[in-house]
């Protein structure tokens, strides 16, 4: 059995590496042609372009590995069926379940690899890639810093402290603006519960203005809502805002805890948090589906058929996964169910197909 397991593992890993390299190359080619105009219009150097795409490889790898596992299992098992090796195994009393163990073990290892990749490497490389694109190439100003619980931004008007920036809705939450004079003396402070970008300007709600006249007591002024003249647009805060993809699982979890403790709605981030654990585990589910499709009959197989089935299943999973995530972000489904929606459906389907194998 050890010889058989080594043979199956070797065939699967060989196909997995080849397919993964092909998918990464295809992704980079498409991404390159989508961004080449932006690079050329900003006079980007070859080194900047190469560095940008290089730092995107870990993210591409984490996204492509589940699809590569599916295709590799389809091609490996399809090749074995086509050359009657499955018939030989069954004739020697080896069930298809036992023959699948090496592939499923490697697929489980891929799940752990994707999670660790997203936890330790991808957040840093994504941040570096975006820094090269936005700051070094597009020459956007980097005048802010992101901390886990807030954004600090230096502007011509003063210093902004923002608890949360919702990049999807262009809303600011927990706003404090310190207006400084030329001598860096505080002359006014603005506090607002939240603000929204509307009709080309910022509309702040539940505003408290505290003025500090020289030699006098501070004065307070409250308004329900007020248009605030800020030179920054939502795009300026997006440069500072740390995206979920640049956060690790535990960093995002701490961020969610901070938002909840301050009374902010963290539903969207909770969905993304569960997605960080749900997505890596899809590798083993897709491996089971790939094995089941390839071994549904002893003489099934074919590279073209395997690729066609793999692309169809992979694309279907992406649609279901994205649909579930969107339902969770809009609060139509609980965050846990929304993130695991695709895994639940495809997990049930994979189990049903696997149990129907003629062992």
C-alpha positions, 0 to 999 in steps of 0.5 A, a space after each residue: 500500500 505504501 508504494 501505491 500511496 506514493 504513486 498516487 501522491 506523486 501523480 497528484 502533486 505533479 498535476 497540482 504543481 503544473 496546474 497551479 503554475 498555469 493558473 498563476 501565469 494566466 491570472 498574471 497575464 490577464 491582470 497585466 493587460 488590465 493594468 498596463 494602461 494605468 502603468 504607462 499613463 503614470 510612467 511606471 518603471 519596469 521594476 515597479 511593475 515587476 514588484 507589484 505583480 510579484 507581491 500579488 503572487 501569494 494572494 493569487 496562489 491562495 485563490 488558485 490552489 482550491 481550483 488547482 486541487 479540483 483540476 488535479 484530482 479530476 485529471 489524476 483520477 481520470 487518467 487512472 480510470 482511462 488506463 484501467 488502473 482503477 480496475 486493477 486496484 479493485 481487482 486486488 481488493 483496494 477500495 476507491 475510498 482507500 485509493 483516495 486517501 493520498 489525494 484527500 490527505 494532500 488536499 487537507 494539507 492544502 487547506 492548512 497551507 492556504 490558511 497559513 498563507 492568508 494569515 502570515 504572508 498574504 496580508 503583508 504582500 497585498 499591502 506592499 502591492 497596493 502601496 506600489 500601485 497607489 503611492 509609488 506609481 499613481 503618486 497619491 499622497 500618503 498622509 495617514 496611518 491606519 491603526 487597528 482601532 482608528 485612522 489618523 489623517 493629516 490634512 490642510 485643515 488639521 488632523 482627523 481621527 476616524 474610528 471607522 471608514 466604510 469604503 463600500 458606502 463612503 461613510 465615516 464613523 466616529 469623527 474627530 477633527 482638530 483644526 490647527 493654526 499656523 503655530 500648531 495651536 488648537 483653535 477648534 475641534 469638531 466631533 461627529 457621530 458619522 458622515 457621508 459623501 453626498 453630492 460632492 461634499 461631506 454631510 456630517 451628522 450629530 455635530 459638536 463644534 468646540 471653539 477655543 478663542 484666544 484668552 476666552 472660555 471654549 464655546 460649544 455649538 451643536 447641530 443635527 447635520 451640517 455640510 463640512 468643507 473638507 478637501 478630501 474625497 472618499 478616494 483619499 481615505 481609501 489610500 489609508 483604509 486597511 482592507 480586509 485582505 491586508 488583515 490576518 484572521 486574528 487582526 481582523 478578529 481584534 478589529 471586530 471586537 473593538 468596533 463592537 465595543 464602541 457600538 458600531 455595526 461590524 456585520 460586514 467584517 464578521 462575514 469576512 472573518 468567517 470567510 477566512 476560515 471557510 474558503 481554505 477548507 473548500 480544497 478538500 471539498 473540491 477534491 472529493 468532488 473531483 475524485 467522485 466525478 472522475 471515478 464514477 465509472 471505471 472507463 471514465 476520463 479524458 483531459 478535455 472532459 476533466 478540464 471542462 468539468 473542473 471549470 464548471 464546478 469551480 465557477 459554480 462554487 465561486 458564484 455560490 460563495 460570492 452570493 452567500 458572502 453578499 447575503 451576509 454583508 447585507 444582513 440577509 443571512 447570519 454571518 456564519 451561515 453566509 460565509 459557509 453557504 457555498 461550503 455547505 452546499 458543495 459539501 453535501 453534494 461532494 458527500 453524496 457523490 462520494 458515497 455513490 462511488 462503486 467501490 
